[in-house]
Amino acid sequence: MEPKFELLPREKIADIIPLLQILDDTITEDVLKERLNEMFDRGYICLGVFDGNKLIGISGLWILTKYYVGRHIEPDDVVILPEYRGQGVGEKMMEWIYQFAKEQGCIASELNCYVGNSAGQKFWANEGYRIIGFHYQKKF
């Protein structure tokens, strides 16, 4: 299987919700739609990974500039359907993302990975990412 990659338009929001719910099934579809609409308003890009016409993976993408790293890409909420994991799909998706980032003038990539996601931590380490800090959150 050779995956295809496509930047998804805002009109395809409903298509990505089942994949996002793999990451966190406690967030309702309505809340996800509302948040995704706001995210698209703020520059969110979503990459879709396809096996034929079947959406098998996604990665949100943010192009950001921060003083300590410069212009970079942030893959966000990366998920591949469980039955497609371990087949090199994630690696091919990241190759596509790195090329896209370079075309956008990015010089680096940064991301977050949950502390309980040991498979994700291994994947990102294998991709050459290094841990440079902690991600903190405080809810109001």
Residue pairs with C-beta under 8 A, 6 or more apart in sequence:
1 51
1 84
1 87
3 49
3 50
3 51
3 56
3 57
3 89
3 92
3 93
4 49
4 50
4 51
5 47
5 48
5 49
5 50
5 92
5 93
5 96
6 47
6 48
6 50
7 45
7 46
7 47
7 48
8 15
8 16
8 46
8 47
8 48
8 58
10 37
10 40
12 46
12 48
13 33
13 36
13 37
13 40
14 33
15 48
15 55
16 36
16 46
16 48
16 55
16 58
17 29
17 32
17 33
17 36
19 55
19 57
19 58
19 79
19 81
20 27
20 32
20 58
20 77
20 79
21 27
21 29
21 32
22 79
22 81
22 82
23 77
23 79
36 44
39 60
43 62
43 63
44 60
44 61
44 62
45 60
45 61
45 62
45 63
46 58
46 59
46 60
46 61
47 58
47 59
47 60
47 61
47 93
47 96
47 97
47 100
48 55
48 57
48 58
49 55
49 56
49 57
49 58
49 59
49 80
49 89
49 93
50 56
51 84
56 80
56 81
56 84
56 89
57 78
57 79
57 80
57 81
57 84
57 89
57 90
57 93
58 77
58 78
58 79
59 75
59 76
59 77
59 78
59 79
59 93
59 97
60 75
60 76
60 77
60 78
61 73
61 74
61 75
61 76
61 97
61 100
62 73
62 74
62 76
63 71
63 72
63 73
63 74
63 101
63 104
63 106
64 71
64 72
64 73
64 74
65 71
65 72
66 72
69 107
69 108
69 110
70 107
70 108
71 104
71 105
71 106
71 107
72 101
72 106
72 107
72 108
72 109
72 110
73 97
73 100
73 101
73 104
73 106
73 108
73 109
73 110
74 109
74 110
74 111
75 94
75 97
75 109
75 111
76 111
76 112
78 90
78 93
78 111
78 120
80 89
80 90
80 93
90 123
91 127
94 127
97 109
98 109
101 109
109 129
111 124
111 129
112 135
113 120
113 121
113 124
114 120
